[in-house]
Amino acid sequence: MAAPCYLGWDFSTQQLKVIAIDEQLRVIYEDNVHFDKDLPEFKTQGGVYIHSDRLSVTSPVLMWVKALDMILEKMKSSGFNFSQVRAMSGAGQQHGSVYWKKGSIQILKNASSELPLHQSLKGCFSVSDSPIWMDSSTASQCRALEKALGGAQHLANVTGSRAYERFTGNQIAKIYSQNPEVYKQTERISLVSSFAASLFLGAYAPIDYSDGSGMNLLQIWEKAWSKPCLDACAPGLEERLGCPVPSHSVLGPISPYYSQRYGFSPDCKIVAFTGDNPASLAGMRLQEGDIAISLGTSDTLFLWIQEPTPALEGHILCNPVDSQTYMALLCFKNGSLMRERIRDECASGSWDEFSKALSSTVAGNSGNLVPRTRILATGGASHNKKILQVLSDVFNAPVFTIDTANSACLGSAYRAIHGLVAERNVSLADVVKLAPEPRLAVTPTPGAEELYRPLLKRYAELEQKVIYNPASSCLVK
Ligand code: XUL
């Protein structure tokens, strides 16, 4: 019998990625489908459509299904042995939502293994273009939600965040108010993560606590939907969302579609999918006291936290690997776009020039933004040592990287293993003991601290200016 393996998926903004690991946690397979390049028929840019108001941003939901068909075919033609897969989990870009039309559950359940999935599912979505995390078109819904909950701080106390435009409750409220008929025809609303799990399960997958915390709808302490929030967004929302579940839940076996079409074992388990940032927390094996920084399409900073106090900035999410604790998250929406723009404008489009310019710039911003602790870096730009050096100087802490830049994918594969044993009180840390330790990449430049400290105040002022200047799209939190 072939050695068991575990799959981790990442339905991210620009591509679909997969990783397979063996029982020793070694990566034995990696693949991806790039939406713009491999599925040009959808005509996306960076995997998305930016609409004429410049605020609405969506992705075609069928593109995600077709990408799954394509990546599975790629795996099959490269001889990947699907029968080895014991369990899988996955990640999705956070906040995005998928609207299943009435009756779709039957189509999902009975999809013919003779056909690629996207052909069977093409009539299943009441909203063909899913709003995603880059959308910022729901300012009026945000104001209404905060008002209904007695203010921004009160909403944050309940759900972990004040109202944010990309958060799913506000997106649902917009769809309901603009097109109540479409909402009425919708029997189920999934997050990108639970939508992806549904494709494998052949049934509607529940939303997990951790990704569910990015909706402005979940009471993060009680881990149940907040009735006042649901009522403020749209009628009949609770039945359209289903019950949220712990992130480590085993949702069931894989749908027969995959056994018949690709040769998966009918026993292969689907562990709840979660958001990409929560999955990265698992992939980076974050411990209390560590700070993780992910340099991707968005730049995010997150930490494991025991007793959070929700504030008006940033987000508190349920922890994806330990239901008793939380994770704090800060998100800067235009991370890689900003870096690419600076590279193009100031470094003739070359990363080498960009790195040279960085290293010739005198360090200057000793943060003390955070206590000195390990920083773990991941995401595309974490390959660039000069960028890591700036991080190390700003935070005045050593920066470590892990072997893969795909921490959400790897974390999903770890979570697949964890899901099989979590009920026996085995922690994720126990499961991933064998994984290679993060590697020290850079340490702070001596003297950097004194240089950076005075810049903090100026940075905060500039940040406020940019955030409150609607004409600027440089930095949007
Ligand atoms: C987090 C956020 C982004 C997306 C990117 O709040 O909006 O990091 O998860 O996929």
Boltz pocket constraint, residues with backbone or C-beta under 6 A from the ligand:
constraints:
  - pocket:
      binder: B
      contacts: [[A, 12], [A, 13], [A, 92], [A, 93], [A, 94], [A, 95], [A, 133], [A, 166], [A, 214], [A, 275], [A, 276], [A, 277], [A, 298], [A, 299], [A, 300], [A, 331]]
      max_distance: 6.0
